[in-house]
């Protein structure tokens, strides 16, 4: 009776809320029966704050229950929760387990932890291995990090190739480094025009120092002409 006078939009919203509450109740029931798919979905709701308040601890708890039953997606998100909470030793265990199943996002994070020494001793060869696998799957940040490690070994030819791929995905640091390679002749012949193009691209992608480098080269080219 009370709902008769409500605006249609509000009635629709209330009906949807009832459906969401029912769905959540059914999902919780399935999750408490130790069904990993339901535990994963419930974990995602708490992780993303959809239909419930975001709660990383509750999300982690449900992911852990499913992960212990070898639910791959839950293992990844459990690793991610641990990473976000800076429990790096455990995050590396789970992310490495998932990375071994050829999941590129986990491969990138496993590479990052090995590069930065998070939860383990710094291990550049292991970081390079995981970055390469993720990079080959097209993960832009992995391509950028792989390129930086290759450049430290002075393997500029391959580094440039990966920076170009990452730059094409909008990673401004990678675009900036492509420009540096063309300007300095690292891994390629010196090409000031290409350097200017990539500095401009990096600037458009938000790199803070790219515009100054572009302007510097523009003055140089103008003086020559």
VENNORLIN-V77358 format. One record per helix or strand of 2 or more residues. SS is the DSSP state (hx for helix, st for strand). FROM is the first residue (numbers start at 1). TO is the last residue. Records with the same first field share a line. If there is no record, write none. Layout:
BEGIN
SS = FROM-TO / FROM-TO
END
This chain:
BEGIN
hx = 2-5 / 8-32 / 36-48 / 56-67 / 72-84 / 88-99 / 104-116 / 124-136 / 140-152 / 156-168 / 172-184 / 192-204 / 210-224
END
